Amino acid sequence: MNIKQQLASAFIISVICAVCFGLIALLIHDRRLDAFDQTILQWIQGLESPALTNVMKGFTLIGSGMVVAILVPSVAVFLYFVLGHRRELVFFIGVIIGSSLLNEVLKIIFHRARPTIHRIIEATGYSFPSGHSMAAFTLYGVVTFLLWRHVSSVFKRSMLILFSMLMILMIGISRIYLGVHYPSDVLGGYMVSGSWLAASIWFFHKYGYAGAAKKVHP
């Protein structure tokens, strides 16, 4: 896939995810997702057991701000000192910070209250879109994007994608299981984060790689 195809793909994905997020937000506003949210929420929480609760608490801890605050500097150090990629480092930090700020702004705009049916843990703040889901999608998505070209074999690339997808999915599900988010909060978080990440990748491909190429080949 050449650079033009990559730019077009990133742009299209960003637009599609943004449209999906907008539709979810409209359906939530019109209360057309209430039945869906309640059905999925009750089904997932119906699986409750002491062992599963510990697993879900573990995944929600991994997606917490405290753990992300540890992972982000670790990835940054790896990008700068091991791979020597300054442009990728700036891109990585910008994507992470931008996603966090975007989540805060959207929560204030939509100010959706959290579920009250059965909370296993307590959480404060607004519910839509899910901050944990956005953080997980952004972090593991951008790390996969940055590591992709450094992984040569098909098997390793497949494992990288599967691991990222598993972490994103389980962190999102853990928020539903623990009763602090509706399913639509998680889906909304995935969509807006997907749009932000794809738009960031488009910008990076267009101006990051292009700028580096111009310096090498004036």
ChimeraX attribute file (.defattr): number of C-alpha atoms within 10 A of each C-alpha:
attribute: neighborCount
match mode: 1-to-1
recipient: residues
	/A:1	7
	/A:2	6
	/A:3	13
	/A:4	11
	/A:5	10
	/A:6	15
	/A:7	19
	/A:8	12
	/A:9	15
	/A:10	21
	/A:11	18
	/A:12	16
	/A:13	19
	/A:14	24
	/A:15	17
	/A:16	15
	/A:17	20
	/A:18	19
	/A:19	15
	/A:20	18
	/A:21	23
	/A:22	15
	/A:23	13
	/A:24	19
	/A:25	19
	/A:26	13
	/A:27	14
	/A:28	18
	/A:29	13
	/A:30	10
	/A:31	10
	/A:32	12
	/A:33	18
	/A:34	15
	/A:35	10
	/A:36	12
	/A:37	19
	/A:38	14
	/A:39	12
	/A:40	16
	/A:41	23
	/A:42	15
	/A:43	12
	/A:44	16
	/A:45	18
	/A:46	10
	/A:47	10
	/A:48	14
	/A:49	10
	/A:50	7
	/A:51	8
	/A:52	13
	/A:53	17
	/A:54	11
	/A:55	14
	/A:56	21
	/A:57	18
	/A:58	15
	/A:59	21
	/A:60	23
	/A:61	16
	/A:62	17
	/A:63	26
	/A:64	17
	/A:65	15
	/A:66	10
	/A:67	12
	/A:68	18
	/A:69	10
	/A:70	10
	/A:71	14
	/A:72	16
	/A:73	12
	/A:74	11
	/A:75	16
	/A:76	18
	/A:77	14
	/A:78	14
	/A:79	20
	/A:80	15
	/A:81	10
	/A:82	10
	/A:83	12
	/A:84	12
	/A:85	15
	/A:86	13
	/A:87	14
	/A:88	19
	/A:89	19
	/A:90	14
	/A:91	18
	/A:92	23
	/A:93	17
	/A:94	12
	/A:95	20
	/A:96	19
	/A:97	12
	/A:98	16
	/A:99	23
	/A:100	17
	/A:101	10
	/A:102	17
	/A:103	21
	/A:104	15
	/A:105	12
	/A:106	18
	/A:107	18
	/A:108	13
	/A:109	11
	/A:110	15
	/A:111	14
	/A:112	16
	/A:113	15
	/A:114	18
	/A:115	16
	/A:116	9
	/A:117	11
	/A:118	13
	/A:119	17
	/A:120	15
	/A:121	11
	/A:122	8
	/A:123	13
	/A:124	8
	/A:125	12
	/A:126	20
	/A:127	23
	/A:128	28
	/A:129	31
	/A:130	26
	/A:131	30
	/A:132	28
	/A:133	31
	/A:134	30
	/A:135	26
	/A:136	27
	/A:137	28
	/A:138	29
	/A:139	25
	/A:140	19
	/A:141	19
	/A:142	23
	/A:143	16
	/A:144	18
	/A:145	15
	/A:146	18
	/A:147	12
	/A:148	15
	/A:149	9
	/A:150	10
	/A:151	14
	/A:152	9
	/A:153	8
	/A:154	9
	/A:155	10
	/A:156	12
	/A:157	17
	/A:158	13
	/A:159	11
	/A:160	19
	/A:161	16
	/A:162	12
	/A:163	14
	/A:164	19
	/A:165	17
	/A:166	13
	/A:167	18
	/A:168	24
	/A:169	17
	/A:170	19
	/A:171	28
	/A:172	31
	/A:173	22
	/A:174	27
	/A:175	27
	/A:176	26
	/A:177	30
	/A:178	22
	/A:179	24
	/A:180	25
	/A:181	29
	/A:182	28
	/A:183	27
	/A:184	25
	/A:185	27
	/A:186	25
	/A:187	20
	/A:188	26
	/A:189	27
	/A:190	28
	/A:191	26
	/A:192	28
	/A:193	32
	/A:194	25
	/A:195	25
	/A:196	23
	/A:197	25
	/A:198	24
	/A:199	20
	/A:200	21
	/A:201	23
	/A:202	22
	/A:203	17
	/A:204	17
	/A:205	17
	/A:206	15
	/A:207	12
	/A:208	16
	/A:209	14
	/A:210	14
	/A:211	13
	/A:212	12
	/A:213	11
	/A:214	9
	/A:215	8
	/A:216	8
	/A:217	7
	/A:218	6
